[in-house]
Amino acid sequence: MIITIEDKEFETKEIKQLYPAAIIETGYKDETTQVSLEWIEVEAKGKEIKIVGYGIFVHLDNEEKHTFVFDTKEEMDSVAKQIAKQLV
């Protein structure tokens, strides 16, 4: 089965990981890192965390990685729903 994310196609059997995450500043220069959405919603409350975007991350069997970055969680959620529809 093939799924499409934005303009890229992926063979599902080659996908090792496919997940959404928030992208935050680490506090070191311009460095960012990804954290789970659950962490943002539960653990980050009351902390000074700067979210710089949201992403959908695809890791393939061949160690290739693809990142799709969005300005808002709503944009990311919309693409995640499109992916889910392709998987049913």
C-alpha positions as CSV (number, residue, x, y, z in Angstrom):
1,M,0.0,0.0,0.0
2,I,1.2,3.5,-0.8
3,I,0.4,6.6,1.2
4,T,0.9,10.2,0.2
5,I,2.0,12.9,2.5
6,E,2.0,16.3,0.8
7,D,3.8,15.5,-2.4
8,K,5.8,12.5,-1.3
9,E,4.7,8.8,-1.7
10,F,5.7,6.1,0.8
11,E,5.3,2.4,0.6
12,T,3.8,1.5,4.0
13,K,5.8,-1.7,4.3
14,E,9.0,0.4,4.3
15,I,7.8,2.8,7.1
16,K,9.5,2.0,10.4
17,Q,8.0,4.9,12.3
18,L,5.3,7.5,11.5
19,Y,4.4,9.9,14.2
20,P,3.3,13.5,15.0
21,A,5.3,15.7,17.4
22,A,5.7,19.3,18.6
23,I,9.0,21.0,17.7
24,I,10.4,23.1,20.5
25,E,13.5,25.3,21.2
26,T,16.0,23.6,23.4
27,G,17.4,26.9,24.7
28,Y,20.8,26.3,23.1
29,K,21.4,28.7,20.2
30,D,18.9,28.0,17.4
31,E,18.6,24.3,18.2
32,T,15.2,22.6,18.2
33,T,14.0,19.1,19.1
34,Q,10.9,17.1,18.8
35,V,8.7,16.1,21.8
36,S,5.6,14.1,22.0
37,L,2.2,15.8,21.8
38,E,1.3,14.2,25.1
39,W,4.4,15.7,26.8
40,I,3.3,19.2,25.5
41,E,-0.2,18.8,26.7
42,V,0.6,17.2,30.1
43,E,4.2,17.9,31.2
44,A,4.8,21.3,29.7
45,K,1.9,23.1,31.4
46,G,3.2,26.1,33.4
47,K,6.7,25.8,31.9
48,E,8.3,28.3,29.6
49,I,8.4,26.1,26.5
50,K,8.6,27.8,23.1
51,I,6.9,25.7,20.4
52,V,8.2,26.6,17.0
53,G,6.0,24.3,15.0
54,Y,4.5,20.8,14.7
55,G,5.6,18.0,12.5
56,I,4.9,14.6,11.1
57,F,7.9,12.4,11.0
58,V,8.5,9.4,8.8
59,H,11.4,7.0,9.3
60,L,12.0,4.4,6.7
61,D,13.7,1.0,6.9
62,N,16.7,2.3,5.0
63,E,17.3,4.9,7.7
64,E,16.0,7.7,5.5
65,K,13.9,10.3,7.4
66,H,11.3,12.7,6.2
67,T,9.9,15.6,8.1
68,F,6.8,17.6,7.3
69,V,6.6,20.8,9.4
70,F,3.5,22.9,10.1
71,D,3.0,26.3,11.8
72,T,0.0,25.1,13.8
73,K,-1.3,22.0,15.4
74,E,-4.5,22.4,13.4
75,E,-2.5,22.2,10.1
76,M,-0.7,19.1,11.3
77,D,-3.9,17.5,12.5
78,S,-5.5,18.1,9.1
79,V,-2.6,16.3,7.3
80,A,-2.7,13.5,9.9
81,K,-6.4,12.9,9.1
82,Q,-5.6,12.7,5.4
83,I,-3.0,10.0,6.2
84,A,-5.4,8.1,8.4
85,K,-8.0,8.1,5.6
86,Q,-5.4,6.5,3.3
87,L,-4.7,3.7,5.8
88,V,-8.3,2.3,6.1
